[in-house]
């Protein structure tokens, strides 16, 4: 089995395990990852997910040995038909699996080693990236004429800006963890071998807060992208009203009773 799931209370860790291929993605793994994240979304007890590649590599992209086999017969036509995006209805899975899913819960990427080509796109799909100090991103598929089709041209510019994203995309160069942190392509760098532990600790920290509000604020960040300020502010207000009523008033009462004073996040 190339994908397995570990559950620790509210945190679900989805593990991709093809270490012999540096966790390059084949159709079986893509299906399994897609199903794992759909199950995470549907589980009422699951709050935050971590995506981790076992064996020292996050994901080396699409399995090029599989890709080369598409030249035989009608393989490419069949692949295109299975992954093509319809005008309406649910998105099909991306070539890398969950890269087209729009979840309503946070996902944290725990990145060791390479997250390149489609693997970079999979890391960008996550809300937060925790990278080990010797990990790296890169559009390594630039060498082979394989385009970014799992959201890389959409998400990278939104994180680091258009000009910097274009330079990274068009050159295909290696982008080490320290640079990723500097330009906003990741949010935390940790020592080698500690990405999973650090990502799971961050997930537990997020999961302990009143969670309707966490989801509402996360959702608002995505919904406002590209909108005029007035429309974005209107959506933010409408998006937050129910959790203000369901969680915020009770939370204000806890503060009034003495909890969480002076920015104390431990006593809430």
Buried (B, 14 or more C-beta within 10 A) or exposed (E): EBBEBEEEEBBBBBBBBBEEBBBBBBBBBBBBBBBBBBEBBEBEEBBBBBBBBBBBBBBBBBBBEBBEEBEEEEBEEEBEEEBEEEEEEEEBBBBBBBBBBEBEBBBBBBBBBBBBBBBBBBBBBBBBBBBBBBBBBBBBBBEEEBEBBBBBBEBBBBBBEEEBBBEBBEEBBBBBBBBBBEBEBBBBBBEEEBBBBBBBBBBBEBBBBBBBBBBBBBBBEEBBEEEEEEEBEEBBEEBBEEBBEEBBEEBEEEEEEEEBEEEEEEEE
